[in-house]
Every structure is written in structure tokens, then in C-alpha cells.
Amino acid sequence: MFAVMTLRFVCLSIGGVYVLESEKAWSTQNVIRKWVDLMLPLVLRGSQRGLLIWDSASTHRAKDMKNFLAERRVDQVMIPAGMTAYLQTLDIAINKPFKDYLRLEINDYIENRMSRNKNNNFVKPNLQEVVSWVRNAWGKVTDSCVAKALKAGYLDKTSPFQASYIAKHDRLGPVILKELESNEILAGIQGLDLEENDDIPEDDDLIVFE
């Protein structure tokens, strides 16, 4: 697939990998909109809604972006400033190993395949080469790595809050845990059927032992 859009925005597919390119290499609204339309249909089914957890960049907070996502049944959760290391699942446990694997691919290219031109200057790799680095690096990110990331970001509800990174926050961890415990107690109380335990008839005589 190849498409040219406004502002010299380009989207193409190489070896099964979609490449989104903008003139200034920024994550613009055009890039995000194209990514949403490419990726989310692969995971959303029927009446399911999507959820994007990302930082509060101006591009994400823009009214046009909010309307665009709402039309596609996609909700947003904005991560507060300074909390990415605790709440952004990708940054917590996926991006680091992916970048490490990508660095190995780049080093291998530099050491074994990088060529020089007639002026003895290094020739930049072509797009196909770069895509192969990304594909190979992502292929080494295992399912267990993703599962750990979901636990660390508190997105796996089968795991306790204590297993998340936010639980380790000196100030917020105890506050959130206390709130969760309070909600559990309240839910338990609301779930009790007190009428079933009220088995004493109102007209029974009450005997008091002193």
C-alpha cells in the first residue's frame, strides 16, 4: 500500500510493516489519525470500544483529535506529567527491550554491511534495511514481556495492585492502595443482603440478662 497525503505525509507498507512518515518526523495529528485507522480495526470487534493511554501532549489534547477518536469509539486516558515511568505500559516494560534489540540490529549493520560511496563516506541504509531492523527487534519482544508490561502498568486486572509500578510510588502508592481497599469494603457492604439476616420477629419478647 502506498498513499501520499497532505503536508508531505506518506504511509506505505514494506514487508508487512507500516511506515508512517511526516516532513518533520513529529507525531502530528495526521500521523496519529492514520495510525488509529490502520491499527485499531485489527483489535476492535463489534461494539467494543478502544482505549488509548498516552501523555497529555498538545496533539492528544486538541479538540479535533478528541472528536476524531470519539467518532471511532476510542476513549482516552491522559497520563499526568511526570508519571510516564509509572503508568505508561510501553515505556515501563516494552520499549526498553525493543530498543536494546534494535540497537543490536543497527550495530550488526554498521559492523558487517554498511557501505561507503566513492568519497569514502558511509552510505545511509535504505528504508527496506531499516524496516528489517524494526521487524527483527519487535519479533524478539515475547508474549511474556507484554504480559509483564500489563501487570506493571496495572492493566491486568488478574494481578494485584502491589505488582504495578505505581504501587511503588512513595506518595501515591499508599494513597491509591487505601482508596482501592476502601472501595472493596464499600462494595462488600453494598453486596450484603441484610434483610435475610434479620430473622427476629418484631413482636418477640426480648430478655435482658444483667
C-alpha positions as CSV (number, residue, x, y, z in Angstrom):
1,M,0.0,0.0,0.0
2,F,1.2,3.5,-0.8
3,A,-0.5,6.8,-0.2
4,V,0.6,10.4,-0.3
5,M,-1.4,12.8,1.9
6,T,-1.3,16.5,2.7
7,L,1.8,18.1,4.3
8,R,4.0,15.6,2.5
9,F,2.7,12.9,4.8
10,V,3.5,9.4,3.5
11,C,2.2,6.0,4.5
12,L,3.5,2.8,3.0
13,S,3.8,-0.9,3.8
14,I,7.1,-2.7,3.5
15,G,7.3,-6.4,4.3
16,G,4.2,-6.3,6.4
17,V,5.4,-3.3,8.4
18,Y,3.5,0.0,8.0
19,V,5.8,3.1,7.8
20,L,4.3,6.5,8.6
21,E,6.5,9.4,7.6
22,S,5.9,13.1,8.2
23,E,8.0,16.0,6.9
24,K,9.5,17.0,10.3
25,A,9.4,13.5,11.9
26,W,6.9,14.6,14.5
27,S,3.9,12.7,15.8
28,T,1.4,15.1,14.1
29,Q,-2.4,14.7,14.1
30,N,-2.2,13.3,10.5
31,V,0.2,10.6,11.7
32,I,-2.0,9.7,14.7
33,R,-5.2,9.6,12.7
34,K,-3.6,7.3,10.1
35,W,-2.2,5.1,12.8
36,V,-5.7,4.8,14.5
37,D,-7.4,3.9,11.2
38,L,-4.8,1.3,10.4
39,M,-4.3,-0.4,13.8
40,L,-7.5,-0.2,15.8
41,P,-9.7,-2.1,13.3
42,L,-7.4,-5.0,13.8
43,V,-8.3,-5.3,17.6
44,L,-11.8,-3.8,17.8
45,R,-14.7,-6.1,17.2
46,G,-18.4,-5.4,17.0
47,S,-19.5,-2.9,19.7
48,Q,-16.1,-2.9,21.5
49,R,-14.6,0.4,22.4
50,G,-10.9,1.3,22.1
51,L,-8.7,2.9,24.7
52,L,-5.6,5.0,24.2
53,I,-3.4,5.6,27.2
54,W,-0.9,8.4,26.4
55,D,0.6,11.6,27.7
56,S,-1.0,15.0,27.6
57,A,0.8,16.3,24.6
58,S,-1.0,19.2,22.9
59,T,-1.7,17.0,19.8
60,H,-3.5,14.5,22.1
61,R,-5.5,17.2,23.9
62,A,-6.6,19.0,20.7
63,K,-10.4,19.2,20.3
64,D,-10.2,17.9,16.8
65,M,-8.3,14.9,18.0
66,K,-10.9,14.2,20.7
67,N,-13.7,14.4,18.2
68,F,-11.9,12.2,15.8
69,L,-11.4,9.5,18.4
70,A,-15.0,9.8,19.7
71,E,-16.3,9.1,16.2
72,R,-14.3,5.9,16.2
73,R,-15.5,4.8,19.7
74,V,-12.0,5.4,21.2
75,D,-11.6,6.7,24.7
76,Q,-8.5,8.5,26.1
77,V,-6.7,8.3,29.4
78,M,-4.2,11.2,29.8
79,I,-1.1,10.4,31.9
80,P,-0.2,13.3,34.2
81,A,3.2,15.0,33.7
82,G,6.0,13.1,35.5
83,M,4.0,9.9,35.8
84,T,5.0,8.2,32.5
85,A,7.5,5.9,34.3
86,Y,4.7,4.6,36.4
87,L,1.7,4.5,34.2
88,Q,2.8,4.2,30.5
89,T,2.9,0.5,29.9
90,L,5.1,0.7,26.8
91,D,7.7,2.8,28.5
92,I,7.7,0.6,31.6
93,A,8.4,-2.8,30.2
94,I,8.3,-3.0,26.4
95,N,10.2,0.0,24.8
96,K,13.4,-0.7,26.7
97,P,14.0,-4.3,25.5
98,F,12.7,-3.3,22.0
99,K,15.3,-0.5,21.8
100,D,18.0,-2.8,23.0
101,Y,17.2,-5.4,20.3
102,L,17.0,-2.6,17.7
103,R,20.5,-1.3,18.8
104,L,21.9,-4.8,18.2
105,E,20.4,-4.8,14.7
106,I,22.0,-1.4,14.0
107,N,25.4,-2.4,15.3
108,D,25.3,-5.5,13.2
109,Y,24.6,-3.4,10.1
110,I,27.4,-0.9,10.9
111,E,30.0,-3.7,11.6
112,N,29.1,-6.0,8.7
113,R,27.1,-4.4,6.0
114,M,27.5,-0.7,5.9
115,S,29.0,0.5,2.6
116,R,30.9,3.6,1.5
117,N,30.5,5.8,-1.6
118,K,33.2,7.0,-3.9
119,N,34.2,9.7,-1.5
120,N,34.7,7.1,1.2
121,N,31.7,8.3,3.2
122,F,29.2,5.9,4.7
123,V,26.0,5.4,2.7
124,K,22.8,5.7,4.7
125,P,20.8,2.4,4.9
126,N,17.7,2.2,2.6
127,L,14.2,2.0,4.0
128,Q,13.9,-1.7,3.5
129,E,17.0,-2.2,5.7
130,V,15.6,-0.1,8.5
131,V,12.3,-1.8,8.4
132,S,14.1,-5.2,8.7
133,W,15.7,-3.9,11.9
134,V,12.4,-2.9,13.4
135,R,10.7,-6.2,12.4
136,N,13.5,-8.3,13.8
137,A,13.7,-6.4,17.0
138,W,9.9,-6.5,17.6
139,G,9.9,-10.2,16.8
140,K,12.1,-10.7,19.9
141,V,9.7,-9.0,22.2
142,T,7.9,-12.0,23.7
143,D,4.4,-12.5,24.9
144,S,5.7,-12.9,28.5
145,C,7.3,-9.4,28.1
146,V,4.0,-7.9,27.1
147,A,2.2,-9.7,30.0
148,K,4.7,-8.3,32.5
149,A,4.2,-4.9,31.0
150,L,0.4,-5.1,31.5
151,K,0.9,-6.1,35.2
152,A,3.4,-3.3,35.7
153,G,1.0,-0.7,34.2
154,Y,-1.9,-2.1,36.3
155,L,-3.8,-3.1,33.1
156,D,-4.0,-6.8,34.0
157,K,-6.9,-7.0,36.5
158,T,-5.9,-10.5,37.4
159,S,-2.8,-9.2,39.1
160,P,-2.8,-7.3,42.4
161,F,-2.2,-3.6,42.6
162,Q,1.0,-4.3,44.5
163,A,2.6,-5.8,41.4
164,S,2.2,-2.4,39.5
165,Y,4.9,0.3,39.2
166,I,2.5,2.9,40.6
167,A,2.2,0.9,43.8
168,K,6.0,1.6,44.3
169,H,5.5,5.4,44.2
170,D,6.4,6.8,47.6
171,R,3.5,9.2,47.9
172,L,0.8,8.0,45.5
173,G,1.2,4.2,46.1
174,P,-0.2,4.1,49.6
175,V,-2.9,6.7,48.8
176,I,-4.2,4.6,45.8
177,L,-4.0,1.3,47.8
178,K,-6.0,2.8,50.6
179,E,-8.6,4.0,48.1
180,L,-8.8,0.6,46.5
181,E,-9.2,-1.1,49.8
182,S,-12.0,1.3,50.9
183,N,-13.9,0.7,47.6
184,E,-13.6,-3.1,48.1
185,I,-15.0,-2.8,51.7
186,L,-17.8,-0.5,50.5
187,A,-18.7,-2.9,47.6
188,G,-18.8,-5.8,50.1
189,I,-21.1,-3.9,52.4
190,Q,-23.4,-2.9,49.5
191,G,-23.5,-6.5,48.3
192,L,-24.8,-7.8,51.6
193,D,-28.5,-8.8,51.9
194,L,-29.1,-7.6,55.4
195,E,-32.8,-8.5,55.3
196,E,-32.0,-12.2,55.1
197,N,-30.1,-11.9,58.4
198,D,-33.0,-10.1,60.1
199,D,-34.7,-13.3,61.4
200,I,-36.0,-11.9,64.7
201,P,-39.8,-11.2,64.6
202,E,-40.7,-7.6,65.7
203,D,-43.1,-8.9,68.3
204,D,-40.7,-11.3,70.0
205,D,-40.1,-10.7,73.7
206,L,-36.6,-9.5,74.5
207,I,-35.0,-11.0,77.6
208,V,-32.1,-9.0,79.1
209,F,-29.7,-10.6,81.5
210,E,-28.0,-8.3,83.9
